[in-house]
Amino acid sequence: MSQVALFIELAAIALVFAGIPLAYLWTRPGFIFFQKLNWVLVFMTFDLIVFGAFTRLTDSGLGCPDWPGCYGTSNPFHALSDIAQAEHALPDGPVTVIKAWIEMIHRYLAMTVGTLILVQVGLAFSKVKTMGKAPLIGSLGLLMLVCIQGAFGAWTVTLKLQPIIVTIHLMLAITLLACLTAYAQQGWVDKSATVRVIRIRPLPATLLLAGFVVLFSQIFLGAWVSTNYAVLACPDFPTCIGALWPDTNWSEGFTLWRQLGLNAQGDFISPAALQTIHWAHRLFAVLVLIVLGTLGLKGLKVTTAATPDLGRISKLLLGLLLLQLITGISNVVFQWPLLAALLHTAGSAALVFCLVRMSYWASWKSPIQIKKTKPL
């Protein structure tokens, strides 16, 4: 199959997948299409992150070892003979029919998100006269971000799951989720919509900023653990190999540019380096619990009758922290079960969602004015 024909088929698949949520929104009476599309994109990106974790955890990242198709075709049905040959050559290798489908479904979901963002750009452009240029500029920024994300998705395959590339791929997905959530919660209503201003007690912006810094740092550390397969480097809890402070090798463990399973010199990475990667993530989790726990309790404290959503988001944040603690420990104690690992990734993405939502009520000073708009 030629590259042109391959891209045409993949584009058609993306349109079909994107058409499902678009058709649903179109048939919902009373829905504000543009706003609902923005929230659907948040939901789809969250799903993409979780399915990406499923792809990684099932070792399906190289299920189709080329990009963007599968052995030069748009789907594994057309590549069955190539997959069979690869599986015969390496029975314990990364290529099977199931893994090929998992990898391609992940790519289809990514293409669907990209297609929906293109629709978002078109709608934002059509509303420049009524809503101004801000929605269009923001949507174009999201389109640029998803294109960069797609490039790292390609490099993930072509560079054979190099840890730093896979980690950046996840971090970009988390960043995309955060930006889409921030975009969706703007409302982007018509300039002529009615506006009601209320004054509330705000969340401290400094505390929220600290929450973002520690959470994104911890997600990076968690991705570094996963992409280096270091989850079981410390198979016990709360100790590591029976020690309160295990043997560590920080320079080897956090040498970023290297191949999977190897150190910078091309030798097999040492157990001490893997223990260091795991231990760093475990230690930093304590700081995350303190900072985000404080933020959640502060959110509950400043919640009033005028801001019930803040109270709900704060409770969700605290609940997710508990989930992260339970699933994180379960990954160690129960030897990295798939369900616990997926929930741990989903919990991280949901925490990012909560922080972005809470930013609506944050301010560097007190009190804060919140504009409640009524779209026309």
N, C-alpha and C positions, 0 to 999 in steps of 0.2 A: 504494500500500500504506500502510495506517495505521501509525502509530508502534508501537501495541500489537502488531499482527501482525508488524511487522519485528522487534521485540525477541523475540517468541516464536520466530520462525524462527531468529534468531541464537542464542538459548539452546539450541534443539534441535541446531544445528550444533555448538555448544560441547560439549554432552553426548555427541554421537557421537564427536568428536575425543578427549574426555577418557576415554570408555569404552574406547578401544583400550589405553592403558597400564594402566588399572584391570583390564581383563579379563586382560591378561598377568600382572599381579601375582597376581591371584586364582587363577590356574591353576598357579602355581609352588609345588610342595609344599615345606614347610619354611621358606618365607620368612616373616619377621616383617613383616606387611603395612604397619603404620604406619611403621616405619623405612625400608622399601624405597620407600614412597610419597614420603617426604621426599627420598630421593636421586634418584628419578625427577623430582621437581620441580626439583632442581638441574640435571639434564640437560636438561629441557625449557626452562628459563630460559636456559641457555647457548645452546641452539638458537635460541631467540627472539631473543637478542642478535645472533647471526650472521645470521639471516634479516632482522632489522631493518637490519643493515648492507647486506645485499644489496638490500633495498628502496630504501635511500637511494642506493646506488652506481649502481643502474640507473635513477635518477630516477623511481621509481615511487611516491613518497610522496603525490603528488596524482593517482595513477591512478584513484582514486575521490574526487572533490573534496568529498564530503560525509561525514558521520559519524553513526552507526556503520555504516550500510549503504553501498551503491554506487548512487547516484542513487535513493535511497529504497527499494532492494531488498536482499535478503539475499545476493545473489551476482551476478556480472557476466552470467550467462546471461539474467537478467531485465532487464538494462540495456543490451542490445546496441544498441538503436536510439539511446539517449542517448549512448552511447560513440561510435557512428558519427558522430553529428551533431557532437560535440565534436572528433573527429579531423578531420572535414571542415572545420570552422571554423578549426582550428589544426593543420595537418598536422605541424608540428614541436613541438607542445605536449606537455604532460605526460600526456595521456590517450590510451591505446591499450587494446585488449582484453588484451594480455599484461600491461601495467603494472597494469591494474585487477585482474587475477587475483593478481599478486604482492602488491599492497597488501592485498587481501582475505585471502589466505592468511596474511599477517603478522598481520592482526587476528584470524583464527581461532585462530592459535597463542597469541596473547595471551589470548583468551577461554578457551582450554583451560587455560592456567596458572592463571587466576583460578578456574575451576571446580574444578581439582584442589586448590587452596588451600582452597576451601569444603569439600571432602571432608576435607581435613586438619583443619580446624576441628571438623567433626563428630566425627571420630575422637578428637581431643584432648579434646573435651567428654565423650565416652563413657568416657574413661580417667581422669577426674579422681580417682575413688576410689582407683585403684591407682597412679597416677603423680603425683598432686597437680595443682595449678593452673598450675604453671609452663609446661607444654607448651601449655595452652589460651591463656594470656596471650601467649605467643610467637607462636602461630598467628594470633591475632586481630591482633597487630601486623603480621604478614606480609600479612594480608588488607587492612588499612588501607593498607599501602605499595603493594600491587598496584592498589588503587582509585585512589590518587594517580597512579600510573604510567599508568593508563588515562585519567585526566583530561588528562594532558600529551600522551598519544597523540592525543586528540581535538583539543586545541589545536594540535598539530603540523599537522593538516589545516586546521582553520578559520582559523588565522593564517598559512597559506600558507608553511609551512616557515621560519618566523622562526628565525634561527640559535640564539638563546639558548633557545628553547622546545625545539628539536630536541636541543640539547646537554643540557639538563636531563633530557629524556626518556631519553637514553642513560645519563646518570649515575644516574638512578633505577633503570634496569634493572641496571646494575652493582651498585648498592647492594642491590637485591633478590637478586641472585645471591649476594652476600656473606652476607646475612642468612639465606638459605635454606641455604647451606653450613654456617654456624655452627649453625643449628637442627638440621640433619641429623646433624652429628657429635656432638651431645649424647648420642645414644643413646636417651634417654627411656625407660629400662627400668623394669620393675615395681619398686616399693619393696622387695619381698621377694627381689629377685635377689641372687645372691652377688656379693661385691665383693672384689677382690684389689688391694692397694695396693703400687705399686713406686716406688722413688726413682730419679730420673734427673737428669742434668745438663741444665739448661734452656737454651733460647734466650734471649738478653737481650730483655726486653720493650721496652726503649727502642729497640733496633735494629729490632724488628718494627714498632713504632709509626712510626718514621721511614720504613720501607718502605711502610706504608699511605699516609702523607701524600704522599710523592713519587709513588707510583703513581697515586693518585686525581687528583693535580694534573696528572700527565702525560696521563691519560685525558681529563680535561677539555680540556686543550690540544689533544689529538689530535682530539677531537670538534669543537672550535672550528675547527680547520683544515678538517675534512671538511665541516661544515655551511656554511662560508663558501667552499667550493670553492677553497681556497688551497694545495692539494697541489702544483700546478704553478706556483705563484708563484715558486718557486726551482727551475728545471728542471735544475740541475746539482748535483753533489756532489763534494767537501765544501763548495765555495763556493756562493754564491747570486748569480746573474747575474754570475758571474766575480769576485765580490768576497768577501773574507774576512769583511767586515761590511757587509751591504747597506744601502741607504737604508731607514729605518724611520719609522713614524708610530705610536707606541704608543697615543696617546689615541684615534685613529681606529680602529685595529685592535682595540682592546679596549673600545670602547663597546658595551656588552652589549645594550641595548634599541634595536634598529633592524631594518629590514626586510632581507630577503635581497638582497645585492648593492648595498645603499645604505648611506650613512653616516648619522649622526644628523641631518644637515640635509636628507636626502632626495636628495642627489646620489649619483652612482655612486661606490662605494668606490674609493679610489686604489690603484694597484699597490703603492705603498710600504706601505700598511696591510696588504695581503694578504701581502707579503713579511715584515712584522713578525710576523703570526700564524704563518706557517710557520717563521720563524727561532726564535721562542720555543719552539715544540715541539721543534725540532731541538736547541737548546742544552740544554733541560731533560732531554733523553734521556741526556745524559752523566751527569747527577746520578743518574738512575734506574739506569743501568748500574752505577755505583759502589756505591750503597746496596744494591740488590737482589743484585748480585754478591757483596758482602760478606756479606749475609744467607744466601745459598745456600751459600757456603763455610763459614760458621759452622755452618750446619745439618749439613753433612757432618762437621765436626770434632767435634760433640757427639753424633753418632749412635753408639749402642751396640747390642749384641745385643738389648737390651730395647726398642729403638725403631727397628726396621728401616724402618717407614713414614716416619719423619722423613728418613732417608737418601734414600728414593725420591722424596719430595716435593722435597727440596733439589736432587736431580739434575734433576728435571723443571723446577724454577724456573730453573736455569742454562741448560737447553736452550731454554726458552721465551725467555729473554733473547737468546740467539743468534738464534732465529727472528725476534724483533722487530727486531733489528738488520738482518738480511738483508732482511726484507720492507719495512722502513722505507726502506732505501736503494733497493730495487727499485721502490717507488712513485715515486721521483724519477727514477731512471735510465731505467726502462722506461715512463715517462709514465702512471703510475697504472693498471696492469693490474688487472682485476677480481679475479683470484685472489690476487694479493699483497695487495690492499686488504682482502679478506675474511680472509685469514690474519692480517693485522695486527690486525684487530678481535678475532678469535678468540683470538689470543695475549694481548691485553690482558685479556680476560675470564678466560682460563686462569691468568694471573698472579695475579689477584684470588683465584681459587679456591685457588691454592697458598698465598698468604699467610694466608688464613683457616684452612686446614688446619694450617699451621705454628703458628698461635696456640695450638693444643692443647698444644704443648710449650714455650710461652713463660712466663716468670715474671719478676717484679721482683727475685726473690732466688734463692739457690741453697742446697740442691738443691730440686727440685720433686717433689711426690707426685702420681702419676697413678693414678686409680682405674680398674681394669679390671673391667668388669661382665660377668656371664654372665646374659643374659635368660632368664626362665622361659618 
